[in-house]
Amino acid sequence: MLKPSVTSAPTADMATLTVVQPLTLDRGKGAARQPGYRVPSASFSVSANCHRDRRTRSDVARAIELLEKLQESGEVPVHKLQSLKKVLQSEFCTAIREVYQYMHETITVNGCPEFRARATAKATVAAFAASEGHSHPRVVELPKTDEGLGFNVMGGKEQNSPIYISRIIPGGVAERHGGLKRGDQLLSVNGVSVEGEHHEKAVELLKAAKDSVKLVVRYTPKVLEEMEARFEKLRTARRRQQQQLLIQQQQQQQQQTQQNHMS
């Protein structure tokens, strides 16, 4: 496939974000993994502006506009341009842009804007590389209201489990927003990573958020199934222990009663 090079308006500080070939991801939301389906190699040039509200959406829009002009000129095979345009308009490309912007807003790096942009690009590539075999990372922003965020989390380091969304509360904020799914693994909260952290840390970060909360998540339904099966086994084992303890207590009471009668 033709490698797209999307160039934004000239700036003094530029960084190149490259998504490498070995990534293997799902085709769509909740879709089963397709063996051999690999993310096309792509290189996106994004401006590293210091302002937090700087978006890369205009870069992609300009690239699509240039592709359309190339298509009209007839200088490049149409099927290649259409394939390239499809990549730029895809959900995956949108996810890259959103995760990059999120990383740029939250990453703490000392140095010039170009150095920060390169660090942001590396962090974004690392986030997608860590998702091999799973859906790609997504950025979900939810408003923080008096009714809470509208979802529950389970798991944590103490349970030897990733932290994930176990329940979307019917009618709650998360359900109305529609961006979060049951089975999403929680990667970070407002720029603070919760991978490999204790359950309580994620809860504290969610409670501490004001006005809104930005989450980086990835859909991992198999992890959800495995963890819920494990928790069910633990609950079953705990119930058995409680039942055995109750039986032992009843037997001890009966023995004590018999001894009292004999005396």
N, C-alpha and C positions, 0 to 999 in steps of 0.2 A: 504494500500500500504506500502511496505517496506520503511522505512525512510533511505535515503542515508546519510552517513557520509563521506564527502570527505576531506581527510587529505593531506595537502600540505607537502612539505619538512620541516623537523624540524626547527623551528625558535624560538627565545626567546620571540616573541610577537605575540600572536594569538588571534583572536576574532571569535566568532560564530555568524553568521547571520541566524536568524530563520524566515521563512515565515510562519505565523500562519494560521490555517485552515479556519477562518471565511472569508478570502478574496474571493470575487466573481468577476471574471473578464471575459472579452470577449475571445472567442476562438481564434480569429485571427484578422487581420487588418480589421477594419470596420465591423466586424461580429456583428450580433445582439446578445444581451446578452441572454445566455441560462440559464434559471432558474435551480438551483441545481448544476450547473457546478462550482465546487470549486477547488481552487488551492491545489494540494497535499501538505501535510505537508512535509517540507524538511529542512535539516540543512546543511549549507555549511560552512566549515572551510576555512577562507581566511587569508593569511598572511598580517600583518599590517606593511609593509615596509615603511620607511619614504620617499623613492624616489617616485617622482610623476609619473614616467613612469612604475611603478610596476603594472603588470596586474594579474588578477586572472584566465586568460584563461588557463594557464598551470595547475592550480589546477583541473579544470573541465576535461581537456584532460587526466590528470593522473588518475582521477576517472574513466573515461570511459575505459581507458586501463586496470585498475584493474577489472572492471566489465567483460570485455571480457575474462580475464584470469580465473575469477571465473566461467564464463559460460563454458569454455573449461574443467574445472575440474569436472563439474557435481555435485558439492557439494550443490548448491543452485538451486531451481526450475528456469528453463529457463524463464518462463513467467514473474516472478518477476524481474529478471535482465533486461529483455528487456523493461519492463515498466519504470524501474529506468533509464536506458540508454536513453529512449525517453524523460524523463523529463530533463535530463542534456543537451540533444541536442536541446531542444525546444527553441523557440523564447522568451518564458517567462524567462527561465533561463539566456539566453543571456542578456535580459533586466535587470535582477537583477544584473548581473556582471557589466554591463556598468554603471548603476545608482550607485552601490556601489563605483566603481572606481571614478566616478565623485564626489560623496560626499566626498570621502577620499581626493581628490585633492583640494577641495574648502572649506571644513569645517575648522573652526578656533577653536582649542581646546588646552588649555595649559595642559601640563602633559606628561607622558610617552607615547611611541608609542601604548602600549596596551590600555591605556585610550582613545586615539584618535580613535583606531580601534573600540572600543565598542561604542563610540559616533557616529562613521560613520555607524555602523550597525543599531543603533537605528534610525538614520535619514533616512536610506534606508527603513527600515520597515515602518516608519511613512509615507514616500512618497507613498508606495504601499497601505497602509491602507487607505490613503486619496483618493485613486482611486477606492474604492469599487463602483461597478455599472458602471464603465467606463473602457476603455482600460488602460493597465498598463503604467506607465511612460516610456519614451524613451529619450535617449540622442542623440541629433543631432548636429553634428559639421559642420559648413559651413565656407568656406573661405571668408574673407572680401576683396573685390576688389573695384576698382574704380566705377564699375557699381552697387555697393551696394550689398544687400543680396538677393534681388529678391522676397520679400514678403511684404504684408501690414498687419498691426495689427489694431484691433478695440477693444473697450471696455475699462474698467477701473473703479476704485472706484467711480469716479464722475458720472459714468453712471450706477452704481449699477450692474456691469457686470464683469465677469472675462475677462482678456485680452486674445485674441485668434487670430489665423491666419485667416484673412478674405479673403485673395487673394494670390495666387501664380502667380507671373508675368510670362507669357509665355516666354520661352527662357532665363529666368533669372537664377541666381546662384542656388536658391532653387529648381527650376524645374530640372535643370541639375543634381544636387546632388541626388534628389529623396527621401531624408529622411524626408521631411516635408510635411504635408498635410493641405489642407484647412479644418478648423474645429479643428485643434490642439489648445488646451489651453496652453498658455505660463506660465510655472511654475517658471522658473528662467533663468537668463541670466548671463553667466560667473560666476556662483556661488552666484549671488545675487537674492533672491526671489522677484518675482513680484506679488505674490498672494495677493490680497486685496490692491494693489497699484494703484496709478493714472496712466492714460494712458501715460502721459508725462515722467514718470520715466522709463517705459519700452523703450520708444523711445530714451531717453538719453543714456541708457545702450547699446542699439543696435548701436547707433551712435558712442559711445566712444570706442567700441571694435576695436582692431587693429589686422591685419593679419587674425584672425579667431574668430569665436564666438561659444561658446558651449551653447546649449539650452536644458533644460529639458521640455518636452511637454507631453501631453496625449491627445488622440483623443476623442473629445466630440462633435460629430455631432449634437446631440439634443440641446446642449447649443447654438451652432451656429444658428440652425433653430429658436430657441426661441428668441435669441437676434436680429437676422435680422428681424424677424416679429415685435419685439418691436420697432426697429429703423424705420421700414417702417411706423408703426402707428404714430410715432413722426414726421416723414417727412410729412405724409399726414395731420396731425393736423397743422403743421407749414404752409403748402401750403394753407390750408383753412383760417388760420389767415391772411396770406398775401393777399389772395383774398378778404376777408372781409374788410381788411384795405384799399385795393385799391378801393373797391366799396364805402366805406365811404368817401374816398378822392374825388372820382368822384362826389358823391352826394353833398359834400360841395362846390366843384367847380361850379356845376350847380346852387346851391342856391345862391352862390356869384354872378354868372353871371346874374341871374334873378333880384337880388337886384340892380345890377348896371344898368340894363335896366330900371327898375322902377324909379330909381333916375334920 
